[in-house]
Amino acid sequence: MRNAPGNDHCRNGGTEDGVSGENGALTSDDPRYEEIFNVERESTAGGHALIADPYPLFAALREKGGVYPGDLEEALTGISNPFFDKQRPHYTTLTFDAGSKALQDNMTYSSLHYQEMPSVMTSIGHTVLTMIGNEHARYRSSIQPMLTRQQAMGWWREKWIEPFVDTLLDQIAGAGSADLSLQLCARLPMHTVTAAYGLSSDEALEFRDALVGSMAVEGTDHAANHAKVRSVLLAAIGERRRERQDDLISRLIDAPFTDAEGKVSRLSDDDIISFSRLLLLAGGGTTYRQLGITIFALLSNPEQLEALRADRTLMEPAIQEGVRWNCTDPMFHRLTTKASVLGGVEIPEGAIIDVCLGAGNRDPQRWEDPDRYDLHRPMKRHIGFAAGPHTCLGRFVAEAEMDAAINALLDRFPKLRFDDRVERPKIIGGLHARGVNHLKVRFD
């Protein structure tokens, strides 16, 4: 953290935009990019089976009812989540209405199940992901102001996102071809969120490696990676407590927080570390996959790509349609705290609910021809970013990254298209992490 863009970023000829003149690992050919940012490996390392296309399977189950009485992953792959008590009854939402209701009523369909998952509690800790009710509202209200749409399109975009996009596209511009998945999508979100925490480009990849390693199910030293991440974050908090900078960690230190007694105080070091693990993990992971999916959708529909190139007011619909059509995390889990009725099905207390965002976002009762990507589709609320109290905290930063990256691609590469010399990319993954296997393009 000693080379923080928000602190010493002018040390190497950098500018006040927060991106140093020496970008190091941002544009390097480091093989760790391919190791870390691999959708197939990410799914299998988490103990999940790969599914080429789950949407026909969702549709077949939906025809039997809006709530399926069973474990979705087990129904589709034969593999059940090892972290869930097999004695608990299990249900899956398959319609927009049932999924939306489960997400919005977080007291009945709660996030408490995360507290039963060792990979979450030991690697991230007790944070907004695992909280419900007033506790969740208090912590979220302290953090949310840094992640609003205004902050994302202003502070985040101007300070980090746009400079990183320019640097990354400068790097590939002369080659005539590129794998945008590795050379743009993987790098932009990771370097953006780590720069906001004061990490230099050279430190970001090593930190990401340790962060992912602290979450992996197997094949890594969890304790060492966990300790390394904690050490880096503690050092950064200590530095910023001594001297504030224009970065996220300084803002977290100064954020007002209302405790359980109603007294205004500040977040503790452990609060900041837990939230930081969550934001750094999600901010550097999910956005890379969703950005790749959206670019894939546009390249797969050249007439829509050209419509967007001609009319940039279509950018918001293009991004939202990408999330609706193929959200990168198609399923989240909830735990029922009392008996209820969901989608006309009686659900007992203590049941696991698989909220299938992917199935809900392709509900034919809500969208006409839902399997088709169409940026001209009338915009309706989807659940690709979840809904209710646990709506994706960083969604506006993710949208700002996608907006800036796609606009820049359209501006700079009028001949952008799939590389016809290689096999076309495809969307792959499990039910918790989906994305493109590559995004090789030509623009010569």
HUJORA-V45644 format. One record per residue. RES is the residue in three letters. SS is DSSP state (a for helix, b for strand, c for the rest). PSI is psi in whole degrees, -180 to 180 (none if undefined). D_LAST is the distance of its C-alpha to the last C-alpha in whole Angstrom. Layout:
res->RES ss->SS psi->PSI d_last->D_LAST
res->RES ss->SS psi->PSI d_last->D_LAST
This chain:
res->MET ss->c psi->-3 d_last->39
res->ARG ss->c psi->-20 d_last->40
res->ASN ss->c psi->51 d_last->37
res->ALA ss->c psi->129 d_last->37
res->PRO ss->a psi->-33 d_last->34
res->GLY ss->a psi->-3 d_last->37
res->ASN ss->a psi->-66 d_last->39
res->ASP ss->a psi->32 d_last->38
res->HIS ss->c psi->-11 d_last->34
res->CYS ss->c psi->3 d_last->35
res->ARG ss->c psi->-30 d_last->36
res->ASN ss->c psi->33 d_last->33
res->GLY ss->c psi->18 d_last->32
res->GLY ss->c psi->176 d_last->31
res->THR ss->c psi->175 d_last->31
res->GLU ss->c psi->4 d_last->33
res->ASP ss->c psi->-3 d_last->30
res->GLY ss->c psi->-1 d_last->31
res->VAL ss->c psi->120 d_last->28
res->SER ss->c psi->159 d_last->29
res->GLY ss->c psi->-23 d_last->27
res->GLU ss->c psi->105 d_last->27
res->ASN ss->c psi->-7 d_last->25
res->GLY ss->a psi->-118 d_last->26
res->ALA ss->a psi->-14 d_last->26
res->LEU ss->a psi->-42 d_last->23
res->THR ss->c psi->10 d_last->20
res->SER ss->c psi->169 d_last->22
res->ASP ss->c psi->28 d_last->22
res->ASP ss->c psi->124 d_last->25
res->PRO ss->c psi->-14 d_last->26
res->ARG ss->a psi->-24 d_last->28
res->TYR ss->a psi->-47 d_last->25
res->GLU ss->a psi->-31 d_last->24
res->GLU ss->a psi->-44 d_last->28
res->ILE ss->a psi->-43 d_last->29
res->PHE ss->c psi->71 d_last->26
res->ASN ss->c psi->109 d_last->26
res->VAL ss->a psi->-42 d_last->28
res->GLU ss->a psi->-44 d_last->30
res->ARG ss->a psi->-37 d_last->31
res->GLU ss->a psi->-42 d_last->32
res->SER ss->a psi->-49 d_last->34
res->THR ss->a psi->-34 d_last->36
res->ALA ss->a psi->-27 d_last->37
res->GLY ss->c psi->5 d_last->38
res->GLY ss->c psi->19 d_last->40
res->HIS ss->c psi->148 d_last->39
res->ALA ss->c psi->150 d_last->38
res->LEU ss->c psi->142 d_last->34
res->ILE ss->c psi->121 d_last->34
res->ALA ss->c psi->-49 d_last->31
res->ASP ss->c psi->102 d_last->32
res->PRO ss->c psi->-12 d_last->35
res->TYR ss->a psi->-39 d_last->35
res->PRO ss->a psi->-33 d_last->37
res->LEU ss->a psi->-41 d_last->39
res->PHE ss->a psi->-46 d_last->40
res->ALA ss->a psi->-40 d_last->40
res->ALA ss->a psi->-41 d_last->43
res->LEU ss->a psi->-38 d_last->45
res->ARG ss->a psi->-31 d_last->45
res->GLU ss->c psi->-21 d_last->46
res->LYS ss->c psi->-9 d_last->49
res->GLY ss->c psi->159 d_last->50
res->GLY ss->c psi->-19 d_last->48
res->VAL ss->b psi->119 d_last->49
res->TYR ss->b psi->129 d_last->49
res->PRO ss->c psi->73 d_last->52
res->GLY ss->c psi->177 d_last->50
res->ASP ss->c psi->117 d_last->48
res->LEU ss->a psi->-45 d_last->44
res->GLU ss->a psi->-40 d_last->42
res->GLU ss->a psi->-38 d_last->45
res->ALA ss->a psi->-36 d_last->45
res->LEU ss->a psi->-31 d_last->42
res->THR ss->a psi->-14 d_last->42
res->GLY ss->c psi->0 d_last->45
res->ILE ss->c psi->126 d_last->45
res->SER ss->c psi->156 d_last->46
res->ASN ss->c psi->124 d_last->46
res->PRO ss->c psi->-14 d_last->48
res->PHE ss->c psi->-7 d_last->49
res->PHE ss->c psi->140 d_last->50
res->ASP ss->c psi->119 d_last->54
res->LYS ss->c psi->-16 d_last->54
res->GLN ss->c psi->-15 d_last->58
res->ARG ss->c psi->138 d_last->56
res->PRO ss->c psi->153 d_last->55
res->HIS ss->b psi->136 d_last->52
res->TYR ss->b psi->156 d_last->50
res->THR ss->b psi->130 d_last->47
res->THR ss->b psi->138 d_last->46
res->LEU ss->c psi->-5 d_last->43
res->THR ss->c psi->163 d_last->43
res->PHE ss->a psi->-46 d_last->42
res->ASP ss->a psi->-47 d_last->46
res->ALA ss->a psi->-43 d_last->47
res->GLY ss->a psi->-43 d_last->44
res->SER ss->a psi->-42 d_last->44
res->LYS ss->a psi->-44 d_last->48
res->ALA ss->a psi->-37 d_last->48
res->LEU ss->a psi->-36 d_last->45
res->GLN ss->a psi->-30 d_last->47
res->ASP ss->c psi->78 d_last->51
res->ASN ss->c psi->-7 d_last->50
res->MET ss->c psi->-35 d_last->54
res->THR ss->c psi->-44 d_last->55
res->TYR ss->b psi->87 d_last->51
res->SER ss->b psi->168 d_last->51
res->SER ss->c psi->9 d_last->49
res->LEU ss->a psi->-20 d_last->52
res->HIS ss->a psi->-26 d_last->50
res->TYR ss->a psi->-28 d_last->48
res->GLN ss->a psi->-12 d_last->51
res->GLU ss->a psi->-1 d_last->52
res->MET ss->c psi->107 d_last->48
res->PRO ss->a psi->-36 d_last->49
res->SER ss->a psi->-30 d_last->45
res->VAL ss->a psi->-51 d_last->45
res->MET ss->a psi->-38 d_last->48
res->THR ss->a psi->-28 d_last->48
res->SER ss->a psi->-36 d_last->44
res->ILE ss->c psi->-47 d_last->44
res->GLY ss->c psi->-175 d_last->48
res->HIS ss->c psi->110 d_last->49
res->THR ss->c psi->-170 d_last->47
res->VAL ss->c psi->-24 d_last->46
res->LEU ss->c psi->-36 d_last->44
res->THR ss->c psi->-2 d_last->48
res->MET ss->c psi->159 d_last->50
res->ILE ss->c psi->169 d_last->52
res->GLY ss->a psi->-142 d_last->54
res->ASN ss->a psi->-37 d_last->55
res->GLU ss->a psi->-47 d_last->54
res->HIS ss->a psi->-45 d_last->50
res->ALA ss->a psi->-40 d_last->50
res->ARG ss->a psi->-46 d_last->52
res->TYR ss->a psi->-41 d_last->49
res->ARG ss->a psi->-39 d_last->46
res->SER ss->a psi->-24 d_last->48
res->SER ss->a psi->-33 d_last->48
res->ILE ss->a psi->-36 d_last->44
res->GLN ss->a psi->-38 d_last->42
res->PRO ss->a psi->-23 d_last->42
res->MET ss->a psi->-9 d_last->40
res->LEU ss->a psi->25 d_last->37
res->THR ss->c psi->167 d_last->38
res->ARG ss->a psi->-42 d_last->35
res->GLN ss->a psi->-45 d_last->36
res->GLN ss->a psi->-40 d_last->36
res->ALA ss->a psi->-46 d_last->32
res->MET ss->a psi->-13 d_last->31
res->GLY ss->a psi->-87 d_last->33
res->TRP ss->a psi->-52 d_last->34
res->TRP ss->a psi->-46 d_last->31
res->ARG ss->a psi->-45 d_last->28
res->GLU ss->a psi->-38 d_last->29
res->LYS ss->a psi->-36 d_last->30
res->TRP ss->a psi->-49 d_last->28
res->ILE ss->a psi->-55 d_last->25
res->GLU ss->a psi->-43 d_last->23
res->PRO ss->a psi->-39 d_last->23
res->PHE ss->a psi->-42 d_last->22
res->VAL ss->a psi->-47 d_last->19
res->ASP ss->a psi->-45 d_last->18
res->THR ss->a psi->-44 d_last->19
res->LEU ss->a psi->-41 d_last->17
res->LEU ss->a psi->-31 d_last->14
res->ASP ss->a psi->-38 d_last->14
res->GLN ss->a psi->-36 d_last->15
res->ILE ss->a psi->-9 d_last->11
res->ALA ss->a psi->-38 d_last->9
res->GLY ss->c psi->-7 d_last->9
res->ALA ss->c psi->-25 d_last->8
res->GLY ss->c psi->-15 d_last->5
res->SER ss->b psi->164 d_last->7
res->ALA ss->b psi->163 d_last->11
res->ASP ss->b psi->97 d_last->14
res->LEU ss->a psi->-25 d_last->15
res->SER ss->a psi->-46 d_last->18
res->LEU ss->a psi->-35 d_last->19
res->GLN ss->a psi->-13 d_last->17
res->LEU ss->a psi->-60 d_last->17
res->CYS ss->a psi->-42 d_last->20
res->ALA ss->a psi->-34 d_last->22
res->ARG ss->a psi->-40 d_last->22
res->LEU ss->a psi->-55 d_last->23
res->PRO ss->a psi->-41 d_last->26
res->MET ss->a psi->-47 d_last->28
res->HIS ss->a psi->-31 d_last->27
res->THR ss->a psi->-52 d_last->28
res->VAL ss->a psi->-35 d_last->31
res->THR ss->a psi->-33 d_last->32
res->ALA ss->a psi->-36 d_last->32
res->ALA ss->a psi->-22 d_last->34
res->TYR ss->c psi->3 d_last->37
res->GLY ss->c psi->9 d_last->36
res->LEU ss->c psi->139 d_last->34
res->SER ss->c psi->168 d_last->32
res->SER ss->a psi->-42 d_last->29
res->ASP ss->a psi->-31 d_last->30
res->GLU ss->a psi->-25 d_last->33
res->ALA ss->a psi->-44 d_last->31
res->LEU ss->a psi->-41 d_last->30
res->GLU ss->a psi->-41 d_last->33
res->PHE ss->a psi->-43 d_last->35
res->ARG ss->a psi->-40 d_last->33
res->ASP ss->a psi->-45 d_last->34
res->ALA ss->a psi->-39 d_last->37
res->LEU ss->a psi->-47 d_last->37
res->VAL ss->a psi->-40 d_last->36
res->GLY ss->a psi->-32 d_last->38
res->SER ss->a psi->-16 d_last->41
res->MET ss->a psi->-18 d_last->40
res->ALA ss->c psi->150 d_last->39
res->VAL ss->c psi->-36 d_last->42
res->GLU ss->c psi->166 d_last->42
res->GLY ss->c psi->20 d_last->41
res->THR ss->c psi->161 d_last->41
res->ASP ss->c psi->93 d_last->44
res->HIS ss->a psi->-47 d_last->44
res->ALA ss->a psi->-44 d_last->47
res->ALA ss->a psi->-43 d_last->45
res->ASN ss->a psi->-42 d_last->42
res->HIS ss->a psi->-45 d_last->44
res->ALA ss->a psi->-37 d_last->46
res->LYS ss->a psi->-45 d_last->43
res->VAL ss->a psi->-45 d_last->41
res->ARG ss->a psi->-42 d_last->45
res->SER ss->a psi->-44 d_last->45
res->VAL ss->a psi->-45 d_last->42
res->LEU ss->a psi->-39 d_last->43
res->LEU ss->a psi->-40 d_last->46
res->ALA ss->a psi->-42 d_last->46
res->ALA ss->a psi->-42 d_last->43
res->ILE ss->a psi->-43 d_last->46
res->GLY ss->a psi->-44 d_last->49
res->GLU ss->a psi->-43 d_last->47
res->ARG ss->a psi->-27 d_last->46
res->ARG ss->a psi->-32 d_last->49
res->ARG ss->a psi->-37 d_last->50
res->GLU ss->c psi->113 d_last->48
res->ARG ss->c psi->150 d_last->46
res->GLN ss->c psi->175 d_last->42
res->ASP ss->c psi->70 d_last->39
res->ASP ss->c psi->174 d_last->38
res->LEU ss->a psi->-39 d_last->39
res->ILE ss->a psi->-34 d_last->41
res->SER ss->a psi->-39 d_last->44
res->ARG ss->a psi->-37 d_last->43
res->LEU ss->a psi->-39 d_last->45
res->ILE ss->a psi->-40 d_last->47
res->ASP ss->a psi->-6 d_last->49
res->ALA ss->c psi->129 d_last->48
res->PRO ss->b psi->139 d_last->51
res->PHE ss->b psi->130 d_last->52
res->THR ss->b psi->121 d_last->55
res->ASP ss->c psi->-179 d_last->57
res->ALA ss->c psi->-23 d_last->59
res->GLU ss->c psi->0 d_last->62
res->GLY ss->c psi->7 d_last->61
res->LYS ss->c psi->139 d_last->60
res->VAL ss->b psi->125 d_last->57
res->SER ss->b psi->-147 d_last->56
res->ARG ss->b psi->160 d_last->53
res->LEU ss->c psi->141 d_last->51
res->SER ss->c psi->169 d_last->52
res->ASP ss->a psi->-43 d_last->50
res->ASP ss->a psi->-36 d_last->50
res->ASP ss->a psi->-47 d_last->49
res->ILE ss->a psi->-40 d_last->46
res->ILE ss->a psi->-45 d_last->45
res->SER ss->a psi->-47 d_last->45
res->PHE ss->a psi->-40 d_last->43
res->SER ss->a psi->-41 d_last->41
res->ARG ss->a psi->-45 d_last->40
res->LEU ss->a psi->-49 d_last->39
res->LEU ss->a psi->-41 d_last->37
res->LEU ss->a psi->-38 d_last->35
res->LEU ss->a psi->-50 d_last->35
res->ALA ss->a psi->-44 d_last->34
res->GLY ss->a psi->-31 d_last->32
res->GLY ss->c psi->-3 d_last->30
res->GLY ss->c psi->-60 d_last->30
res->THR ss->a psi->-37 d_last->30
res->THR ss->a psi->-36 d_last->27
res->TYR ss->a psi->-41 d_last->24
res->ARG ss->a psi->-41 d_last->25
res->GLN ss->a psi->-37 d_last->25
res->LEU ss->a psi->-44 d_last->22
res->GLY ss->a psi->-41 d_last->20
res->ILE ss->a psi->-42 d_last->22
res->THR ss->a psi->-42 d_last->21
res->ILE ss->a psi->-41 d_last->18
res->PHE ss->a psi->-45 d_last->18
res->ALA ss->a psi->-42 d_last->21
res->LEU ss->a psi->-43 d_last->18
res->LEU ss->a psi->-27 d_last->15
res->SER ss->a psi->-13 d_last->18
res->ASN ss->c psi->75 d_last->19
res->PRO ss->a psi->-35 d_last->16
res->GLU ss->a psi->-33 d_last->19
res->GLN ss->a psi->-35 d_last->20
res->LEU ss->a psi->-44 d_last->17
res->GLU ss->a psi->-34 d_last->17
res->ALA ss->a psi->-41 d_last->20
res->LEU ss->a psi->-39 d_last->20
res->ARG ss->a psi->-37 d_last->17
res->ALA ss->a psi->-26 d_last->20
res->ASP ss->c psi->98 d_last->23
res->ARG ss->a psi->-7 d_last->23
res->THR ss->a psi->-12 d_last->26
res->LEU ss->a psi->-1 d_last->25
res->MET ss->a psi->-46 d_last->24
res->GLU ss->a psi->-49 d_last->27
res->PRO ss->a psi->-37 d_last->28
res->ALA ss->a psi->-42 d_last->24
res->ILE ss->a psi->-47 d_last->25
res->GLN ss->a psi->-36 d_last->29
res->GLU ss->a psi->-36 d_last->28
res->GLY ss->a psi->-42 d_last->26
res->VAL ss->a psi->-40 d_last->29
res->ARG ss->a psi->-48 d_last->31
res->TRP ss->a psi->-41 d_last->29
res->ASN ss->c psi->81 d_last->29
res->CYS ss->c psi->143 d_last->30
res->THR ss->c psi->-26 d_last->30
res->ASP ss->c psi->92 d_last->34
res->PRO ss->c psi->-8 d_last->35
res->MET ss->b psi->137 d_last->39
res->PHE ss->b psi->161 d_last->41
res->HIS ss->b psi->150 d_last->45
res->ARG ss->b psi->161 d_last->48
res->LEU ss->b psi->127 d_last->52
res->THR ss->b psi->135 d_last->54
res->THR ss->c psi->-10 d_last->57
res->LYS ss->c psi->165 d_last->59
res->ALA ss->c psi->145 d_last->60
res->SER ss->b psi->177 d_last->58
res->VAL ss->b psi->125 d_last->57
res->LEU ss->b psi->122 d_last->53
res->GLY ss->c psi->32 d_last->52
res->GLY ss->c psi->4 d_last->55
res->VAL ss->b psi->133 d_last->55
res->GLU ss->b psi->125 d_last->58
res->ILE ss->b psi->125 d_last->57
res->PRO ss->c psi->163 d_last->59
res->GLU ss->c psi->144 d_last->59
res->GLY ss->c psi->13 d_last->57
res->ALA ss->c psi->152 d_last->55
res->ILE ss->b psi->131 d_last->51
res->ILE ss->b psi->119 d_last->49
res->ASP ss->b psi->108 d_last->45
res->VAL ss->b psi->106 d_last->43
res->CYS ss->b psi->95 d_last->40
res->LEU ss->a psi->-40 d_last->38
res->GLY ss->a psi->-45 d_last->36
res->ALA ss->a psi->-43 d_last->38
res->GLY ss->a psi->-35 d_last->39
res->ASN ss->c psi->-9 d_last->36
res->ARG ss->c psi->29 d_last->36
res->ASP ss->c psi->116 d_last->40
res->PRO ss->c psi->-14 d_last->40
res->GLN ss->c psi->-16 d_last->43
res->ARG ss->c psi->-35 d_last->41
res->TRP ss->c psi->135 d_last->37
res->GLU ss->c psi->136 d_last->37
res->ASP ss->c psi->59 d_last->35
res->PRO ss->c psi->-17 d_last->34
res->ASP ss->c psi->-6 d_last->32
res->ARG ss->c psi->134 d_last->29
res->TYR ss->c psi->125 d_last->26
res->ASP ss->c psi->103 d_last->27
res->LEU ss->c psi->-10 d_last->26
res->HIS ss->c psi->-2 d_last->28
res->ARG ss->c psi->137 d_last->31
res->PRO ss->c psi->129 d_last->34
res->MET ss->c psi->130 d_last->34
res->LYS ss->c psi->157 d_last->37
res->ARG ss->c psi->132 d_last->38
res->HIS ss->c psi->179 d_last->37
res->ILE ss->c psi->25 d_last->38
res->GLY ss->c psi->-27 d_last->34
res->PHE ss->c psi->21 d_last->35
res->ALA ss->c psi->-157 d_last->39
res->ALA ss->c psi->166 d_last->42
res->GLY ss->a psi->-154 d_last->45
res->PRO ss->a psi->-30 d_last->46
res->HIS ss->a psi->25 d_last->43
res->THR ss->c psi->139 d_last->40
res->CYS ss->c psi->119 d_last->37
res->LEU ss->c psi->-36 d_last->38
res->GLY ss->c psi->19 d_last->35
res->ARG ss->a psi->-37 d_last->33
res->PHE ss->a psi->-33 d_last->32
res->VAL ss->a psi->-42 d_last->31
res->ALA ss->a psi->-44 d_last->29
res->GLU ss->a psi->-38 d_last->28
res->ALA ss->a psi->-39 d_last->27
res->GLU ss->a psi->-44 d_last->25
res->MET ss->a psi->-43 d_last->23
res->ASP ss->a psi->-50 d_last->23
res->ALA ss->a psi->-43 d_last->22
res->ALA ss->a psi->-46 d_last->19
res->ILE ss->a psi->-40 d_last->18
res->ASN ss->a psi->-44 d_last->18
res->ALA ss->a psi->-39 d_last->16
res->LEU ss->a psi->-44 d_last->13
res->LEU ss->a psi->-37 d_last->13
res->ASP ss->a psi->-40 d_last->14
res->ARG ss->a psi->-23 d_last->11
res->PHE ss->c psi->83 d_last->8
res->PRO ss->c psi->-18 d_last->9
res->LYS ss->c psi->21 d_last->7
res->LEU ss->c psi->128 d_last->8
res->ARG ss->b psi->166 d_last->9
res->PHE ss->b psi->147 d_last->11
res->ASP ss->c psi->112 d_last->10
res->ASP ss->c psi->2 d_last->12
res->ARG ss->c psi->-8 d_last->13
res->VAL ss->c psi->168 d_last->16
res->GLU ss->c psi->138 d_last->18
res->ARG ss->c psi->146 d_last->18
res->PRO ss->c psi->163 d_last->19
res->LYS ss->c psi->160 d_last->22
res->ILE ss->b psi->131 d_last->25
res->ILE ss->b psi->173 d_last->28
res->GLY ss->b psi->-165 d_last->31
res->GLY ss->c psi->-149 d_last->34
res->LEU ss->c psi->-5 d_last->36
res->HIS ss->c psi->-14 d_last->36
res->ALA ss->c psi->113 d_last->32
res->ARG ss->b psi->149 d_last->29
res->GLY ss->b psi->-176 d_last->25
res->VAL ss->b psi->147 d_last->22
res->ASN ss->c psi->-23 d_last->22
res->HIS ss->c psi->173 d_last->19
res->LEU ss->c psi->63 d_last->16
res->LYS ss->b psi->125 d_last->13
res->VAL ss->b psi->164 d_last->10
res->ARG ss->b psi->149 d_last->6
res->PHE ss->c psi->24 d_last->4
res->ASP ss->c psi->none d_last->0
